[in-house]
Amino acid sequence: MDLSSRATTANAMLSGWGKSRRIIFSDTLLRGYSSDEIEVTLAHELGHRLHHDIPKLIGIQAATFLLAFYLANLALRAGVVLFSLQGISDIAGLPWLILVLAILILVLQPALNWYNRRVETAADETALALSNKTQAFIALMTKLTDQNLTKAEPSRWAKLLFYDHPTYNERVKLAHNYVSRSQRREAI
């Protein structure tokens, strides 16, 4: 994908459904990263494919939206009584709806982020197992963190509310643990 015309960041993703499924690399990643780092990226995206992450994430997001709309409907009905609205379609209830939706996002987002971080960690583990290129994985994460201007270790609150991928430090620790586990298996 042509990302360089809009940003300086690098990215890759698994996209699509069925025969339209593709692994997409940004031009910035293809130009600025080594072949080993691109291989690790490909292995990470294949991890998403192997774990069937797209259908899982679609299902979770659909359930979350249904829950949010259901709760918003209940709140609007309560708002009719609380604020003497003409009905749930009364435009005067819009600020109430916005407040309710903001609270729902604040409550639900940490759980969604936690789940996404677990999905990404599983894809990272698959990338390490498929490529067996720990140093390239660490180099990739270092470059992505620097290029995408991501904090290596954000505050607990920032991670809880805003981070849907593991932090740089978590990913590097995962890679070091992978090496330790591999060495223990070889010793046995």
Secondary structure as UniProt FT lines:
FT   TURN            4..6
FT   STRAND          12..15
FT   HELIX           18..20
FT   STRAND          22..25
FT   HELIX           27..32
FT   HELIX           35..50
FT   TURN            51..52
FT   HELIX           53..82
FT   TURN            83..84
FT   TURN            88..89
FT   HELIX           91..93
FT   HELIX           94..131
FT   HELIX           134..147
FT   TURN            148..149
FT   HELIX           156..162
FT   HELIX           168..187
//
